[in-house]
Amino acid sequence: NAGVMQNPRHLVRRRGQEARLRCSPMKGHSHVYWYRQLPEEGLKFMVYLQKENIIDESGMPKERFSAEFPKEGPSILRIQQVVRGDSAAYFCASSPQSTNEKLFFGSGTQLSVL
Amino acid sequence: GQNIDQPTEMTATEGAIVQINCTYQTSGFNGLFWYQQHAGEAPTFLSYNVLDGLEEKGRFSSFLSRSKGYSYLLLKELQMKDSASYLCTLGGSNDYKLSFGAGTTVTVRA
């Protein structure tokens, strides 16, 4: 029974490149959440998706950031034209329904922008 | 918005008890969570308090006082594997939006 799988674990990009972060939720979970953790700060909510729908993207920057959760395949968090300030750990969580009880988190992707 | 305060670091010896305090200011929340996060790993759920009072789960207990804007996590019989960051977390009125504190790094020494 695999948990939430995120890849890659570490991603290095140069300024201006694109970053794609992938998240496969736990089996049977149709709700995915992305959080970002900046150094020395708490995790911050970015976006909540269900299959093929963005439910709440209020925590996601308006520019350069996008997220999707297609009918087939993992959820993708995409960051275009990365800047140094995007360097952070990006965590994905999933749940079987829209609830904050026992969100199951992945191990995160550490993005480093050079 | 929500403001969550917890100590940055705590150190204790193996077998001891440590209490991590958390104070918060918020316009409203459903419940308060504590998560454990080892370095480079996923946050894992420890406890959830909706009502005031103490919730006990094995070596870990969590307390909530809504009137005082205060919670604590109590770790008993500390083990080396308990060295981790502990995140005080508020569950907002939108159930999926968790607000995390910056975490308290607990170091357990032999």
HADDOCK unambig.tbl for C-alpha pairs under 7 A between the chains (distance, minus, plus):
assign (segid A and resid 40 and name CA) (segid B and resid 102 and name CA) 6.48 0.50 0.50
assign (segid A and resid 41 and name CA) (segid B and resid 102 and name CA) 4.72 0.50 0.50
assign (segid A and resid 42 and name CA) (segid B and resid 100 and name CA) 5.09 0.50 0.50
assign (segid A and resid 42 and name CA) (segid B and resid 101 and name CA) 4.99 0.50 0.50
assign (segid A and resid 42 and name CA) (segid B and resid 102 and name CA) 3.89 0.50 0.50
assign (segid A and resid 42 and name CA) (segid B and resid 103 and name CA) 6.71 0.50 0.50
assign (segid A and resid 43 and name CA) (segid B and resid 100 and name CA) 5.52 0.50 0.50
assign (segid A and resid 44 and name CA) (segid B and resid 99 and name CA) 6.63 0.50 0.50
assign (segid A and resid 44 and name CA) (segid B and resid 100 and name CA) 6.93 0.50 0.50
assign (segid A and resid 45 and name CA) (segid B and resid 97 and name CA) 6.20 0.50 0.50
assign (segid A and resid 45 and name CA) (segid B and resid 98 and name CA) 6.75 0.50 0.50
assign (segid A and resid 98 and name CA) (segid B and resid 96 and name CA) 6.54 0.50 0.50
assign (segid A and resid 99 and name CA) (segid B and resid 95 and name CA) 5.30 0.50 0.50
assign (segid A and resid 99 and name CA) (segid B and resid 96 and name CA) 5.47 0.50 0.50
assign (segid A and resid 100 and name CA) (segid B and resid 91 and name CA) 6.63 0.50 0.50
assign (segid A and resid 100 and name CA) (segid B and resid 95 and name CA) 5.03 0.50 0.50
assign (segid A and resid 100 and name CA) (segid B and resid 96 and name CA) 4.53 0.50 0.50
assign (segid A and resid 102 and name CA) (segid B and resid 45 and name CA) 6.02 0.50 0.50
assign (segid A and resid 105 and name CA) (segid B and resid 42 and name CA) 5.53 0.50 0.50
assign (segid A and resid 105 and name CA) (segid B and resid 43 and name CA) 6.12 0.50 0.50
assign (segid A and resid 105 and name CA) (segid B and resid 44 and name CA) 6.96 0.50 0.50
assign (segid A and resid 106 and name CA) (segid B and resid 42 and name CA) 5.30 0.50 0.50
assign (segid A and resid 107 and name CA) (segid B and resid 41 and name CA) 4.74 0.50 0.50
assign (segid A and resid 107 and name CA) (segid B and resid 42 and name CA) 4.09 0.50 0.50
assign (segid A and resid 108 and name CA) (segid B and resid 42 and name CA) 6.52 0.50 0.50
